[in-house]
Amino acid sequence: MKPSPFAWSAPASVSEALALLARVGGDGKVLAGGQSLLPILNMRLAAPAHLVDINRLAELAYVRATEGAVVVGALARHAAVERDGPAYDVQPLLRQALGLVAHPVIRNRGTTVGSIAHADPSGEMTAVLALTGGSVQVASEAGERDVPAAEFFAGPLESCLVPGELAVSATFPAFAPGSGTAFVEVARRHGDYAVCGLAAVVTVTDGVVSAARAAYVSVAPTPLVLDLTEAVAGAEPAAADWAAAGDLAWQQADPEPDIHASADYRRHLVRVLTARALREAAGRAAA
């Protein structure tokens, strides 16, 4: 299939892009990597009248790591974020998740911020942003605002962005010292969207588990974040009852069935994958 007819513009600066987005309003869509948008256009699930192509905005193609966070610009490709050494040192969950995003050729073009703005509940980066307690920096002609992850995702393929706004970057805070992370998922084929997946973080303090949390994809309309600490608090990482943490997650998950999996199968995966991911994260925390 082919997309509906649309106008196309390629602004040369952020200010020009914001002015253009303000002018086209709800008839506009932002084109960055296009790895999510173009299939939707081709299937005519969306029919914007105007595409605003931001690929000339080189000032947004950055990955900046500080002691407390990683900030990713709107034109930073998945592959650039995945390969960035300082970003890995500050927030290793980024690389762990990005290695599961589609295929290398997709990661070479797709953008991390674009994936988040797409707000697909099956997208790995939505879970990473939610688990880290990150935020999205949004700009428009009216000004700028910083939107926490808990407020950014409004529903499946729906964010809080309004016409005229551009997501210019995303911030992923570092976890507390003594934390380990992991990302695991099950997909029908390598590179497909996950039937179920999760990002996990475990914090070990004075040799025992002090925190365990997870954020899930393909389980709820928006990233589902669960605090599972009560199941394992105070245990040594090697002796913690990670299966009990999986049971706790299973009790709280309420997935919907679709053509890829039944609700019961997804809940089963929540239980199994939670135990697996937390155990892996705890091993890294204790290393």
N, C-alpha and C positions, 0 to 999 in steps of 0.2 A: 504494500500500500504506500501511498505518497501523502505527505502532509497537505493540509489546506493551504491556500495561498497566504503569504504573509510578507510584510515589509521587513527590511533588514538594515540595521545601522551598526556601525563599529566606531563608537566614540574613542577619542584619543586621550582622554583624561577622566579621572573620577568625577570631577565637577561636571564635565560634559555628559557623562553617563547619567548622573543624578538628574540633570536638567531634562534629558531625554525621557527618563523613566517617569518624571513628574508630568511630562507632556502626554505620554501615551497612556498613563494610568493603568487601569485594569485590563487594557487591551495588550499590554506588554508582557514579555517573558525575557528573563536574563539567560543568555547563552554563554557558558564558560566551557567546561569540558564537553558537554552535550551527551555524555554517555547514558544519562537517564532521560534527558529531555527529548532527544531525537527519536528514540523508539516510541515514546508517547505521542509525539507529533505524527509519526508515520502510521500509527494505529488510530489516529484521530481521536485519541482520548482527551486531547487538548487542541484547541484551535486559536492560538493567539494571533492577533492581527499584526503584531510587530515583535520582532526579535531584536534585543539589544545585546550585541556581541561584545563582551568585555575583554576579549583576548589580546587587545592592544594595550591593556592597562598593566604594563610590566611592573609598576610599583606595588601591585597586589600579589606578585609571585614570590612570596617569601616564607621562610620558616625561621622563627626566632625563638631560641631557647634561653631562658633565664634560670636562675636557681629555683624559682617557684612555679614556673609554668612554661608551656609551649604555646606560642601564638602562630597560627597558620593563616596566611593571606588567602584571599578568595581565588587567586589564580595558581596557587601551589598545587601541583599535580600529586596524586596519591603516591606515585613512585618517588618523588622528591622528598615527601614527608617520611616515607618508609625507609629511605636510605640515609636520612639525616642523623649523623652520629650524636651531636649534642641533644637533639630532640629525644633520641632513644635513651640517653643517659638520664634525662629529666623525667620522661614519661614513656617507659618501655611498652605500655599497653598500646600505644599508637602503632608501632611496628608489628606487634603481635596480631592486632586486628587487621591491619592493612594487607598482611600476607594472605588473608582469606577473602579479600575483595576481588571478585570476578577473576580475571586473568591478567598477566603482565601487560598485554597490549592495551587493555582497558585502563589499568592503573597508570600507564604512561600518558594518558590523555585526560582521564577523569580527575576532577578536583575534590579535595576533601571537604571544603566548605560547601561546594555545590551539592555533594551527597547529603550533607546535613540539611541544607535548605530544601532539598527535595522531600525530606521528612518521611522517607519510606520506612515503615516499621520493621522491614526485613534488612535494612541497611546497617552494617556493622558500626559505622561511625556515629550513628545516633546513640547507640548503647555506650560507646566510649565517652561521648560528651556528657551523657546523663550520669554515668558512674563517677566520673572525675568531678562532677559538680561544676562543669565548665559553662561557658556562655558564648553567645554570638554577638559580635559587634555589628550594628546595623546603621546605615547612613541614608539620609535623604536630603532634599533641599531644605527641609525644616530643621535639620540638625542630626545629631547622633544619639544612639541609645545602646545600652548593653543589656542583653536579654538573657537571663539565666536559663539553663537547659530545661529546668522544670516548667518554665513558662513558654519556651520556644515551640514545642511540639503540641499542636492543637488536635491532631487526628491523623489518620492514614493519608499520607501525601499532602498534609496540610500543616503549615507553620503559622506563626503569628505575624509573618511579614505582610504588610499591607501595600497596595499599589503605590509605586513611587519609591519604594525602599530597596536597598541593595545590601545584602550580607557581605561585608567587606573583610571579615576575619572571624576566626573562632579561637577561643582560649581554652586550653586543657591544663588545669592545675596539676601540680605534682602531688603525689600521695605522701602521707606521713612517713618519716624515717622508719625503717624496719618493715616496709610493705613489699609484698610480691604480687605480681599480676599474671593473668592468663586470659586467653580468649579461645573458646572451643565452640564448634558448631557441627551440625550434621546437615548435609545437603544431598540431594538426589544424585548429583554429579559434581565433581570438583569445579568450582567457579560459579555454580548456580547459587541463587539466593538460598539462605539457610532455611530448612524446615524448622529448626530451633537452634538458637545459639546464645551465648552469654559471655560478657566480660566479667571478670572476677578480680577482687582484691582482698588480700588477707594481710593484716598487720600483726606482727609478733613483737611483744614488749616483754623484756626480761625473760625470754625463753618460752613464753606462753602466748596463745592467741588472744589478742585484745579486740580484734574487729574482723568481721567477714561480711562482705557485701557483694552483690551481683546485679548486673543489668542485662535484660533479655531482649533478643530480637525475635520476630515472628511469633510472639506469644501474646501481645496486646496491641491495641491500636497505636499506642505510643510506647517509647521505651519503658519497660517495667523495671523499677529498681527495688530490690529487696534487701533488708538488713537481716542477716542470718546469724548474727553474732551469738545469740542466746543458745544456739545448738552446740557451739564449740568453745565458748569463752572459758579461758583459764586452762585449757588443755595444751600440752606440748604439741607442736605441729605434726609430728610423726604418729602421735597417739590420738589425735582428735577424731571424733566421730563424724567424718565428712558425709557419711550416708544419712545421718540425722539431719544435717544441714540440707541435703537433697530432699528429704521428707518434708522439712519445713517449707522449702520453696514449692514443692508439689502441692501442699495444702493451700498456698496463697495464689497459685497461678490459675487462671481461668481462660485458657485460649479458645479461639473459635476454630471450627473445622473449615477446611477449604479443599480444593481439588488435589492439593499436595499431601495432606495429612489430616487425620481425624483429631478431634480435640483430645481424646484419650491418649493417642500416640504422642501428641505434643507434650502433654502433662508427664508422660513417662520419660520423655527426653529431658524435660526440665529436671526431674529427679536425678537421672543418671548423669547428665552433663554438669549439673551443679556440683555434685560430689567430685567429679573428675576435675573440673576447673579450679575449685577451691583447694583441692589437694595439690595440684600443680602450682598454684599461686603461693601456697604455704611453703612448698619446697623452695621456691625462689626467695621467699621472705627470710627463711632460716639459713639460706646458703651464705 
